[in-house]
Amino acid sequence: MSPDQALAGAVGRLVEVGRAASLAEATSREEGELLAAAVAESSPGAPAQWSAAFGRAGQSTEAFFEAASAGRRWRTGPTDQLAALVAVNHPQTSAYAAALADVAEAAATLGSPGPHVANRAGLTAAVQRSAGTGGASPDPAPSFATPVLLAAQPASPPPAPLSLTDIPEPPAPRFDLSVLDLDLASLRAPHLGQLPSVEAIIESLRGGSSAAGTRDPEATPTTDTAEEETNAEASQEEQEEEADPPRPLAELLDELDALIGLDRVKTEIHRQTAMLRVEQLRAEAGLATPTLTRHLVFVGNPGTGKTTVARMVAALYRSMGLLTKGHLVEVDRSGLVAGYVGQTAIKTAETVDKALGGVLFIDEAYSLTSGGAMGTPDQYGMEAVNTLVKGMEDHRNNLVVIVAGYPGPMAEFIETNPGLESRFATTIHFEDYTDDQLATIFGQMVDKADFVATPACLERLEYLVSTEERGTGFGNARWVRNMLDAAIARHAWRLRDVEGPTLDQLRTLLPEDLSEAAPQPVAWPAPDDETGGETDDESSETPGSVAPTPVDPDDPGAP
């Protein structure tokens, strides 16, 4: 079964489970498609197979990347439909969660996935299964529509203080979705914010083994805990960056010029640097200075160095005294938009505060206003944009915002708010790398990974680069990284039977490491004639050709 067929089957099963749970078929199918795209987003060749799985062969890759952007938040949290099932403790919750996990695992086979895609699929599947365990709980959550009443206490002797464990559990609620006429398809994630925190209330009412404020050291870290640890690490890194003195401007510009390709980008950054420097000098001389916007729009395909250049802009502006810290805070929609009513403005403001003194880099910024997969307006995203514009105005002297994405969607994003149009006056285009530039990038990545690519391996890479289809969504340096990841995996498989490989063997990448293993000649039975049995068919083979060989399905390096 091909990867696209496996994915189509997994999404079909998801729709069947959703139908049993009274979910709209179209919505369940959409969730499966978006989740699959989010898992396979960085896998070369995945867009075509993803489109084929859902009967859209021949479509542009833009639909795939839009779906991946819309479903990316589900890599770390339950889907909207699953969250709705959890909220009502539906008996099909576990089955729906398992079907979502199967979709994630099937998506991991699309294209030419590297190890990171498999890791992402495993994490996504675990997230969905974990979220779905609430639906199969033997002790369902209490119905929040019916208050929990405490038994009356005797007049004497005086009652002892009650603890949460003394609160009796209410009887399990019975749900008849057909009677309630509950449209779970309409329960999108933002609406779920109006409900109490199910996990917190159940834990406090039942007085479970995990008391508030404690955590099993062997348990999987919660999202909040992981976020706190990440924020602590980021804060420490920012303090270290702030403690280091600014680097000389000339040194930073030389580092920018040393980047591979990006000629138009380098020219524009040099121009921006010169303009801002003259503006500073005029201000110091007491001359009138026009207010130049420092915020930038980066447009281009993935893997063209937008994040790298954004980090350099932060360092350049700090060196010029325009920013106090010069750090980079990189976010996407999930870093600005909350899943609960009224919390998006708070979350966006906190992100802006974290970026003060540096650069706030918003990747795929158009996802803030494009809404769901159908491109409908999104009130939560617009709330984030409005809060962002206010933050840019309040901190205009110590904050730079860079938004990035594809050219067309980014133009529409800037037009959604007059405040954005006036603040993002400069757009920098990141062109795709040429074949030679991609080959050079591959060589640098190989050196950094402490490998050595043979000349034949590099020739094979150049051939693969020249035949790779280029279009909207082409991964550029990200594609090269995926090629190297796959080559390292095949290199390890090639040495699987070598007990004591030499240092050269451990470091050398061969041409076969860059593609599926070449078939080996089959040991055919000896011919009956004394001449060696060379037939007309064999003599007509082209030089260097080999006979076909059976494929071992357990060999990951097999075609």
Residue pairs with C-beta under 8 A, 6 or more apart in sequence:
1 9
2 49
3 49
3 53
3 106
3 109
3 110
3 111
4 49
4 50
4 52
4 53
4 110
5 53
6 106
6 109
7 36
7 49
7 50
7 53
7 103
7 106
7 107
7 109
7 110
8 53
8 54
9 106
10 32
10 36
10 99
10 102
10 103
10 105
10 106
11 29
11 32
11 33
11 36
11 53
11 54
11 103
13 99
13 102
14 28
14 29
14 31
14 32
14 96
14 99
14 100
14 102
14 103
15 25
15 28
15 29
15 32
17 28
17 92
17 95
17 96
17 99
18 24
18 25
18 27
18 28
18 81
18 96
18 99
19 25
19 28
20 92
20 95
21 85
21 90
21 92
21 93
21 95
21 96
21 184
22 177
22 178
22 182
22 184
23 81
23 85
23 96
23 184
23 185
24 183
24 184
24 185
26 185
27 81
27 185
28 81
30 373
31 71
31 74
31 79
31 80
31 81
31 100
32 100
32 103
33 50
33 54
33 67
33 71
34 67
34 68
34 70
34 71
34 74
34 373
35 71
35 74
35 79
35 100
35 103
35 104
35 107
35 124
36 50
36 53
36 71
36 103
36 104
36 106
36 107
36 110
37 46
37 50
37 64
37 65
37 67
37 68
37 71
37 107
38 67
38 68
38 69
38 70
38 71
38 72
38 74
38 75
38 124
39 75
39 104
39 107
39 108
39 117
39 120
39 121
39 124
40 46
40 50
40 68
40 107
40 108
40 110
40 111
40 113
40 117
41 65
41 68
41 72
42 114
42 116
42 117
42 475
42 478
42 482
43 108
43 110
43 111
43 112
43 113
43 114
43 117
43 482
44 111
44 112
44 468
44 475
44 479
44 482
44 483
45 110
45 111
45 112
46 64
46 107
46 110
46 111
46 113
47 61
47 64
47 65
47 111
47 473
48 57
48 61
48 111
49 110
49 111
50 64
50 67
50 107
50 110
51 57
51 58
51 59
51 63
51 64
56 63
60 471
60 472
61 471
61 472
61 473
61 474
62 406
62 472
62 473
64 473
65 406
65 472
65 473
66 370
66 373
67 373
69 332
69 333
69 364
69 367
70 367
70 372
70 373
72 332
72 333
72 334
73 333
73 334
74 124
74 127
74 128
75 120
75 123
75 124
75 127
76 123
76 124
76 127
76 223
76 334
77 83
77 127
77 131
77 223
77 339
78 86
78 97
78 127
78 128
78 131
78 132
79 100
79 128
80 187
80 188
80 189
80 192
81 96
81 184
81 185
81 187
82 93
82 96
82 97
82 100
82 128
82 131
82 132
83 131
83 187
83 189
83 192
84 184
84 187
84 192
85 92
85 93
85 96
85 132
85 135
85 184
86 93
86 131
86 132
86 134
86 135
86 198
87 187
87 192
87 195
87 198
88 175
88 177
88 182
88 184
89 134
89 135
89 137
89 140
89 141
89 173
89 175
90 135
90 175
90 177
91 135
91 136
92 135
93 132
93 134
93 135
93 136
94 132
94 133
94 135
94 136
95 132
96 132
96 135
97 128
97 129
97 131
97 132
97 133
97 135
98 128
98 129
98 132
100 125
100 128
100 132
101 124
101 125
101 126
101 128
101 129
102 125
104 121
104 124
104 125
104 128
105 121
105 122
105 125
107 121
108 117
108 118
108 120
108 121
108 122
112 482
112 486
113 482
113 486
114 481
114 482
114 485
114 486
114 489
115 485
115 489
116 485
130 220
134 141
134 198
134 199
139 169
139 172
139 206
140 172
140 173
141 198
141 201
141 202
142 148
142 169
142 170
142 173
142 201
142 202
142 205
143 170
143 173
144 195
144 196
144 201
146 170
146 173
148 167
148 168
148 170
148 205
150 162
150 167
150 168
151 168
153 159
163 207
164 204
164 205
164 206
164 207
165 206
165 207
167 205
167 207
169 205
169 206
177 184
188 372
189 339
190 339
190 340
190 341
190 380
191 341
192 339
192 340
193 338
193 339
193 340
193 341
193 342
193 343
194 341
202 208
203 210
203 212
204 212
210 216
210 219
215 221
215 222
215 225
221 229
234 329
234 354
237 327
238 325
238 327
238 358
241 325
241 326
241 327
242 324
242 325
242 327
242 357
246 315
246 318
246 319
246 326
247 315
247 319
248 319
249 273
249 316
249 319
249 320
252 312
252 315
252 316
252 319
253 270
253 273
253 316
255 312
256 266
256 269
256 270
256 309
256 312
256 316
257 266
259 266
259 305
259 308
259 309
260 433
260 437
260 440
260 441
260 444
261 305
261 431
261 433
261 434
261 437
262 304
262 305
262 309
262 430
262 431
264 428
264 429
264 431
265 305
265 309
265 428
265 429
265 430
268 426
268 428
269 309
269 312
269 313
269 316
269 428
272 296
272 426
273 316
273 320
275 292
276 292
276 294
276 317
276 320
276 322
277 320
279 289
279 290
279 292
280 320
280 321
280 322
282 288
282 289
283 289
293 422
293 423
293 424
293 425
293 426
294 317
294 322
294 400
295 392
295 400
295 401
295 402
295 403
295 423
295 424
295 426
296 313
296 400
296 402
296 403
296 424
296 426
296 427
296 428
297 402
297 403
297 404
297 410
297 414
297 424
297 426
297 427
297 428
298 306
298 309
298 310
298 402
298 403
298 404
298 405
298 427
298 428
298 430
299 404
299 405
299 406
299 407
299 410
299 427
299 428
299 429
299 430
300 306
300 404
300 406
300 407
300 429
300 430
300 431
300 432
301 406
301 430
301 432
301 472
301 473
301 474
301 475
301 476
302 473
302 474
302 475
302 476
302 478
303 474
303 475
303 476
303 477
303 478
303 479
303 480
303 481
304 430
304 431
304 432
304 433
304 476
304 477
305 430
305 477
306 363
306 404
306 430
307 328
307 330
307 361
307 363
307 404
309 428
309 430
310 328
310 330
310 359
310 361
310 402
310 404
311 328
311 359
313 359
313 400
313 402
314 323
314 326
314 327
314 328
314 358
314 359
314 400
315 326
317 323
317 326
317 359
317 400
318 324
318 325
318 326
318 358
319 326
322 400
323 357
323 358
323 359
323 398
323 399
323 400
324 356
324 357
324 398
325 356
325 357
325 358
326 357
326 358
326 359
327 355
327 357
327 358
327 359
328 358
328 359
328 361
329 351
329 354
329 355
329 358
329 359
329 360
329 361
330 361
330 363
331 351
331 360
331 361
331 362
331 363
332 362
332 363
332 364
332 367
333 364
333 367
333 368
333 381
333 384
335 347
335 351
336 344
336 347
336 348
336 351
336 362
336 368
336 384
336 388
337 344
337 347
337 348
337 368
337 380
337 381
337 383
337 384
338 344
338 346
338 347
338 380
344 380
344 383
344 384
344 387
345 383
345 384
345 386
345 387
347 384
348 383
348 384
348 387
348 388
348 391
349 387
349 391
351 360
352 360
352 387
352 388
352 391
352 395
352 399
355 399
355 401
356 395
356 398
356 399
357 398
357 399
358 399
358 400
359 400
359 401
359 402
360 399
360 400
360 401
360 402
361 402
361 404
362 368
362 401
362 402
362 403
362 404
363 404
363 405
364 404
364 405
365 403
365 404
365 405
365 410
365 413
366 405
366 406
366 409
366 410
366 412
366 413
367 381
367 405
368 378
368 381
368 382
368 384
368 385
368 413
369 377
369 378
369 381
369 382
369 385
369 412
369 413
369 416
370 378
370 381
370 409
370 412
370 413
371 377
371 378
371 381
372 378
382 416
382 417
385 416
385 417
385 420
386 417
386 419
388 401
389 417
389 419
389 420
389 423
391 399
392 399
392 401
392 419
392 423
393 419
401 423
403 410
403 413
403 424
404 410
405 413
406 472
407 429
410 427
413 420
414 420
414 421
414 424
415 421
432 470
432 474
432 476
433 441
433 476
433 477
435 462
435 465
435 466
438 465
438 476
438 477
438 479
438 480
439 458
439 461
439 462
439 465
441 477
441 480
442 453
442 458
442 461
442 480
442 483
442 484
443 453
443 458
445 480
445 481
445 484
446 452
446 453
446 484
446 509
449 484
449 488
450 507
451 488
451 491
451 507
451 508
451 509
452 504
452 507
452 508
452 509
453 461
453 508
453 509
454 508
454 509
454 510
454 511
456 510
456 511
457 509
457 510
457 511
457 513
457 514
459 511
460 511
460 514
460 515
461 483
461 514
464 483
464 514
464 515
468 474
468 479
475 482
483 514
486 514
487 509
487 513
487 514
488 509
488 513
489 556
490 512
490 513
490 514
490 517
490 556
490 557
491 509
491 510
491 513
493 555
493 556
493 557
494 510
494 512
494 513
494 517
494 557
495 501
495 505
495 506
498 505
512 518
512 557
516 557
516 558
516 559
517 555
517 557
517 558
517 559
518 546
519 546
519 547
519 548
519 549
519 559
520 546
520 549
521 546
521 547
521 549
522 547
522 548
522 549
522 550
524 547
526 533
527 533
551 558
551 559
552 558
